[in-house]
Amino acid sequence: MFLCIPGLGLWRSTDSGETYERYDRGAVSGRAETGWTFNADPEGGRLACFMLDGASAWTLDGGRTWQPFAGMGRGWDFGAVDWTSASPKTIFAFRHESGGEFYLSTDGAKSWKMVEKDNRVSGLGVAGPDVLLLSRGNGIERSTDGAATWEKVSDVNPKGRVAVVFKGIVYWATDRGVLASRDKGKTWQILGSPVNAVMGPFFGRTEKHMVVVGPQGMSETTDGGATWRVAAPLPPIKEIDWFGNFAWDPIGDTFYAAKMGQPAYRYER
């Protein structure tokens, strides 16, 4: 479990929140406002921190070393990393209170290029070293030329701010269900049964076992989306789309939730 403390960096607990130790070795500072501030590799060991104010950084070796992001002044709302690569270089991120600026880095955050300024942008993703995904609130667009041109590839509008890539499949939370692509975002389909999802999916040991967050609570499937059930209710956090921060520990079977300026919650089954 990870906990971001404003001004004090990123902390980790290995005993379900009983004790904590600083995880970022002083590389991360400022605060996190959205549930997508932290972009983790679902296969483990790698984590990027897109901080709003203060220093952003990422680790590719389970927290042993950290590399800082090039400074941008005021920082980020959310971002995606090319976790398909063993040595990722492509990072796609949306800047905080900038009027809709989103940026691309192809050198591991050593430098940034502004792609566009569009305040309709509601989500983004990276499906490979040269594959970018974007939602402007009217479906999904895809680029394979560094964001020079975009092609619309789905009419379904994602609710999740960041697409998730796990074992070569791209997933995106929608209010119709979990949208998935097996060809790096060229084509998409809803997995199994409908579920209202605004965050996730979070994965267990396999792609069949996942959890999503929606207004109904934290829903779980063990059969790849064929069936869903509410595994944990929502705590008293009203804004799950932006300020809500959620996590699931599949080993300890524990669910977590927090919101900026409010307590953190834990739900154990």
Secondary structure, DSSP 8 states (H G I E B T S, - for coil): -EEEETTTEEEE-SSTTSS-EE-STT---SB--STTSEEE-TTSS-EEE--SBS--EEESSTTSS-EE----SS-EEEEEE-TTSSS---EEEEETTSSSEEEEESSSSSS-EEEEE-TT--EEEEEETTEEEEESSSSEEEESSTTSS-EEEES----SSB-EEETTEEEEEETTEEEEESSTTSS-EE-SS----SEEEEE-SSTT-EEEEETTEEEEESSTTSS-EEEE---S---TTTTEEEEEETTTTEEEEEETTS--EEEE-
